[in-house]
Amino acid sequence: MEKLLYIDSCIRREESRTKRAADHLMKKIEESGKYEIESLCLMDEPLHYLSGDFFLQREYLLSEGQRKHRRFDYAHQFAQSDVIVIAAPFWDLGFPALLKTYIENISVDGITFYADIEGCHGMSQGRQLIFVTTRGGYYENTPLEMGSLYMEALSVFFGIDEYKCFFAEGLDIEGNDQEMLMQNLLDEIDKFAADRI
Ligand SMILES: Cc1cc2nc3c(=O)[nH]c(=O)nc-3n(C[C@H](O)[C@H](O)[C@H](O)COP(=O)(O)O)c2cc1C
């Protein structure tokens, strides 16, 4: 059975439209019975960004080749997942800092990637990364959209074979029918689930 890791970075929790869409996708995934699912709600995880002693400890452990230290558990879990679903709202042209903090913790030389004289190479066994997001304004195909773009780059960096983004946008534009925009997103997820899950 494939391993699926669900990473919830929807800061507004039950109020979050992104979470509503991601929950819809996860329900389809659960119903398929095809995956062994692990979930991380980042808001409840003891995550730290890299600085000070926490940064220095990482440098020390990596220089000693100690990649079994518990602080690298997130990176091992990510690297060993076949499918990864990440849900995060569009914030400040990208995504919340909490998700970046998680990414700092999983980007570990020798676990999710390795570097040699030719550059960096992915080490993740991931087959697919699915990113679910919602945006207040319109950004598709503009240089200002750096949430999905970053996630796609991260997939390449970690060696994940396929990237897919589900998004709704324009949700905070006055006069837009929010419910209709969300329903379109849920319909798109349903179509994907019917074909690919
Ligand atoms: C801190 C913060 C930053 C945001 N930054 C942007 C932004 O740069 N561009 C945009 O269009 N909307 C922005 N928004 C609006 C959100 O993208 C939009 O409301 C989204 O649907 C929120 O998702 P959620 O309902 O899952 O929390 C921001 C909202 C917050 C709270």
The ligand as a MOL file (V3000), in Angstrom:
LIG
                    3D

  0  0  0     0  0            999 V3000
M  V30 BEGIN CTAB
M  V30 COUNTS 31 33 0 0 0
M  V30 BEGIN ATOM
M  V30 1 C -1.8970 37.1020 6.3770 0
M  V30 2 C -2.6450 37.0380 5.0640 0
M  V30 3 C -1.9850 37.3180 3.8900 0
M  V30 4 C -2.6700 37.2800 2.6820 0
M  V30 5 N -2.0060 37.5810 1.5110 0
M  V30 6 C -2.6900 37.6010 0.3520 0
M  V30 7 C -2.0500 37.9560 -0.8540 0
M  V30 8 O -0.8520 38.2330 -0.9030 0
M  V30 9 N -2.7870 37.9760 -1.9870 0
M  V30 10 C -4.1110 37.6280 -1.9960 0
M  V30 11 O -4.7280 37.6450 -3.0470 0
M  V30 12 N -4.7420 37.2790 -0.8720 0
M  V30 13 C -4.0690 37.2540 0.2960 0
M  V30 14 N -4.7100 36.8980 1.4480 0
M  V30 15 C -6.0970 36.4080 1.3540 0
M  V30 16 C -6.1270 34.8760 1.2680 0
M  V30 17 O -5.3400 34.3990 0.1960 0
M  V30 18 C -7.5310 34.3420 1.0580 0
M  V30 19 O -8.4450 34.8970 1.9550 0
M  V30 20 C -7.5350 32.8290 1.1870 0
M  V30 21 O -8.7110 32.2870 0.6520 0
M  V30 22 C -7.3980 32.4330 2.6430 0
M  V30 23 O -7.4910 31.0480 2.7360 0
M  V30 24 P -8.1920 30.3400 3.9850 0
M  V30 25 O -9.6910 30.6180 3.8990 0
M  V30 26 O -7.8690 28.9170 3.7380 0
M  V30 27 O -7.5900 30.8770 5.2330 0
M  V30 28 C -4.0340 36.9310 2.6550 0
M  V30 29 C -4.7100 36.6410 3.8580 0
M  V30 30 C -4.0240 36.7040 5.0530 0
M  V30 31 C -4.7710 36.3840 6.3340 0
M  V30 END ATOM
M  V30 BEGIN BOND
M  V30 1 1 1 2
M  V30 2 1 2 3
M  V30 3 2 2 30
M  V30 4 2 3 4
M  V30 5 1 4 5
M  V30 6 1 4 28
M  V30 7 2 5 6
M  V30 8 1 6 7
M  V30 9 1 6 13
M  V30 10 2 7 8
M  V30 11 1 7 9
M  V30 12 1 9 10
M  V30 13 2 10 11
M  V30 14 1 10 12
M  V30 15 2 12 13
M  V30 16 1 13 14
M  V30 17 1 14 15
M  V30 18 1 14 28
M  V30 19 1 15 16
M  V30 20 1 16 17
M  V30 21 1 16 18
M  V30 22 1 18 19
M  V30 23 1 18 20
M  V30 24 1 20 21
M  V30 25 1 20 22
M  V30 26 1 22 23
M  V30 27 1 23 24
M  V30 28 2 24 25
M  V30 29 1 24 26
M  V30 30 1 24 27
M  V30 31 2 28 29
M  V30 32 1 29 30
M  V30 33 1 30 31
M  V30 END BOND
M  V30 END CTAB
M  END
